[in-house]
Amino acid sequence: KLQAGAQVPQQPAATQQQTLGAAQAQQIQDHPIQIHIPPQTTGLAPLAPTTKLKQSGENYKAWAGEMKVLLYREGTYNMIFHPPPQPWTPEIHNLHTRALTTLLMSMDTELLLNFSLNDTAADIWNNLRQTYHPISIESNC
């Protein structure tokens, strides 16, 4: 029984923290943490396609479709299909380098030797399209 003027005993601070910690742990279990993974950035290596373009060109159509999706996902699609006029800013140059290396990494070694890092990604794409898919030159395929 409490008398007038008597103080209510307080829980020690450590016990209050433990109780709060247990409540937070339960809340975390009830609401799991969701992690947001940011999209690919220019500081990372280009994504590699699962299909390599063969020198014979027999798989050109499948390769071209996969490459368009890959380039779009990397944010470099426009460097091939709608490249900005030069001179390029450092950021645009980095996008071009990613597009170029993605294209070069997607070719068989024998085919890769026909191109260099001095070619633009758009020039390489257009050359491959004209060589391996002349029927649809107008379609960008």
Kinemage of the C-alpha trace (Angstrom):
@kinemage 1
@onewidth
@group {chain A} dominant
@subgroup {mainchain}
@vectorlist {calphas} color= white
{ca lys a 1} P 0.000 0.000 0.000
{ca leu a 2} L 1.396 3.381 -0.961
{ca gln a 3} L 1.365 6.171 1.520
{ca ala a 4} L 0.896 9.784 0.529
{ca gly a 5} L 4.192 11.268 -0.605
{ca ala a 6} L 5.749 7.841 -1.155
{ca gln a 7} L 7.657 7.382 -4.351
{ca val a 8} L 6.774 4.681 -6.855
{ca pro a 9} L 9.810 2.481 -7.394
{ca gln a 10} L 11.270 2.954 -10.882
{ca gln a 11} L 12.611 0.126 -13.007
{ca pro a 12} L 16.330 0.414 -13.593
{ca ala a 13} L 17.222 1.947 -16.982
{ca ala a 14} L 18.770 -1.331 -18.186
{ca thr a 15} L 15.496 -3.196 -17.633
{ca gln a 16} L 13.560 -0.509 -19.531
{ca gln a 17} L 16.002 -0.809 -22.445
{ca gln a 18} L 15.672 -4.591 -22.470
{ca thr a 19} L 11.892 -4.323 -22.584
{ca leu a 20} L 12.105 -1.788 -25.403
{ca gly a 21} L 14.630 -3.980 -27.242
{ca ala a 22} L 12.333 -7.001 -26.999
{ca ala a 23} L 9.443 -4.940 -28.392
{ca gln a 24} L 11.612 -3.751 -31.290
{ca ala a 25} L 12.757 -7.310 -31.992
{ca gln a 26} L 9.132 -8.465 -32.140
{ca gln a 27} L 8.281 -5.580 -34.466
{ca ile a 28} L 11.156 -6.560 -36.776
{ca gln a 29} L 9.910 -10.151 -36.844
{ca asp a 30} L 6.397 -8.950 -37.653
{ca his a 31} L 7.650 -6.550 -40.360
{ca pro a 32} L 10.817 -7.876 -42.009
{ca ile a 33} L 13.307 -5.369 -43.326
{ca gln a 34} L 13.153 -4.871 -47.064
{ca ile a 35} L 16.425 -4.167 -48.809
{ca his a 36} L 16.472 -1.980 -51.915
{ca ile a 37} L 19.223 -2.921 -54.337
{ca pro a 38} L 20.069 0.031 -56.597
{ca pro a 39} L 20.264 -0.459 -60.361
{ca gln a 40} L 23.564 -1.136 -62.085
{ca thr a 41} L 25.877 1.872 -61.864
{ca thr a 42} L 28.658 3.004 -64.150
{ca gly a 43} L 31.304 1.946 -61.633
{ca leu a 44} L 30.507 -1.739 -62.091
{ca ala a 45} L 31.574 -4.081 -64.860
{ca pro a 46} L 29.131 -4.379 -67.758
{ca leu a 47} L 26.631 -7.194 -67.617
{ca ala a 48} L 27.492 -10.067 -69.907
{ca pro a 49} L 24.970 -11.631 -72.266
{ca thr a 50} L 24.219 -15.331 -72.106
{ca thr a 51} L 24.445 -15.631 -75.910
{ca lys a 52} L 27.625 -14.831 -77.828
{ca leu a 53} L 27.295 -13.793 -81.455
{ca lys a 54} L 28.969 -16.435 -83.606
{ca gln a 55} L 31.212 -15.443 -86.489
{ca ser a 56} L 28.868 -17.298 -88.840
{ca gly a 57} L 26.039 -14.983 -87.742
{ca glu a 58} L 23.646 -17.932 -87.500
{ca asn a 59} L 22.373 -16.739 -84.120
{ca tyr a 60} L 22.243 -13.022 -84.976
{ca lys a 61} L 18.500 -12.556 -84.465
{ca ala a 62} L 18.482 -14.145 -80.977
{ca trp a 63} L 21.680 -12.299 -80.064
{ca ala a 64} L 20.304 -8.929 -81.221
{ca gly a 65} L 17.130 -9.365 -79.178
{ca glu a 66} L 19.050 -10.304 -76.053
{ca met a 67} L 21.493 -7.435 -76.549
{ca lys a 68} L 18.715 -4.855 -76.850
{ca val a 69} L 17.261 -5.979 -73.523
{ca leu a 70} L 20.697 -6.035 -71.896
{ca leu a 71} L 21.655 -2.590 -73.214
{ca tyr a 72} L 18.321 -1.177 -72.081
{ca arg a 73} L 18.770 -2.683 -68.607
{ca glu a 74} L 22.251 -1.177 -68.376
{ca gly a 75} L 21.002 2.237 -69.444
{ca thr a 76} L 23.221 2.232 -72.552
{ca tyr a 77} L 20.622 1.491 -75.242
{ca asn a 78} L 20.543 5.071 -76.530
{ca met a 79} L 24.319 5.120 -76.997
{ca ile a 80} L 23.748 2.690 -79.883
{ca phe a 81} L 20.328 3.604 -81.244
{ca his a 82} L 20.236 7.365 -80.514
{ca pro a 83} L 23.816 8.480 -79.738
{ca pro a 84} L 24.224 12.146 -78.842
{ca pro a 85} L 26.469 14.320 -80.991
{ca gln a 86} L 30.115 14.549 -80.003
{ca pro a 87} L 32.015 15.910 -78.139
{ca trp a 88} L 30.716 13.906 -75.195
{ca thr a 89} L 30.743 14.796 -71.533
{ca pro a 90} L 32.646 12.390 -69.245
{ca glu a 91} L 29.314 10.848 -68.171
{ca ile a 92} L 28.238 10.232 -71.782
{ca his a 93} L 31.685 8.846 -72.605
{ca asn a 94} L 31.330 6.388 -69.692
{ca leu a 95} L 27.930 5.258 -71.005
{ca his a 96} L 29.456 4.747 -74.445
{ca thr a 97} L 32.331 2.722 -73.003
{ca arg a 98} L 29.822 0.480 -71.207
{ca ala a 99} L 27.799 -0.021 -74.400
{ca leu a 100} L 30.950 -0.698 -76.421
{ca thr a 101} L 32.420 -3.201 -73.978
{ca thr a 102} L 29.058 -4.946 -73.609
{ca leu a 103} L 28.914 -5.412 -77.385
{ca leu a 104} L 32.511 -6.583 -77.637
{ca met a 105} L 32.108 -9.018 -74.736
{ca ser a 106} L 29.099 -10.543 -76.494
{ca met a 107} L 31.005 -11.758 -79.569
{ca asp a 108} L 33.021 -14.849 -80.327
{ca thr a 109} L 36.744 -14.109 -80.264
{ca glu a 110} L 37.105 -14.498 -84.036
{ca leu a 111} L 34.407 -11.890 -84.613
{ca leu a 112} L 35.707 -9.577 -81.909
{ca leu a 113} L 39.039 -9.248 -83.727
{ca asn a 114} L 37.271 -7.361 -86.543
{ca phe a 115} L 36.568 -4.400 -84.255
{ca ser a 116} L 38.542 -2.113 -81.984
{ca leu a 117} L 37.974 0.197 -79.053
{ca asn a 118} L 38.244 3.096 -81.519
{ca asp a 119} L 34.959 2.095 -83.162
{ca thr a 120} L 31.775 3.534 -81.705
{ca ala a 121} L 29.187 1.178 -80.277
{ca ala a 122} L 26.679 2.435 -82.867
{ca asp a 123} L 29.147 1.747 -85.714
{ca ile a 124} L 29.747 -1.804 -84.474
{ca trp a 125} L 26.002 -2.477 -84.138
{ca asn a 126} L 25.302 -1.128 -87.623
{ca asn a 127} L 28.161 -3.143 -89.114
{ca leu a 128} L 26.882 -6.347 -87.516
{ca arg a 129} L 23.320 -5.623 -88.605
{ca gln a 130} L 24.364 -5.003 -92.219
{ca thr a 131} L 26.581 -8.093 -92.240
{ca tyr a 132} L 24.283 -10.600 -90.571
{ca his a 133} L 20.756 -9.340 -91.075
{ca pro a 134} L 20.655 -7.399 -94.357
{ca ile a 135} L 16.945 -8.059 -94.887
{ca ser a 136} L 15.938 -5.853 -91.958
{ca ile a 137} L 18.473 -3.042 -92.222
{ca glu a 138} L 15.694 -0.483 -91.737
{ca ser a 139} L 14.372 -2.175 -88.589
{ca asn a 140} L 17.427 -1.651 -86.313
{ca cys a 141} L 17.217 -5.367 -85.516
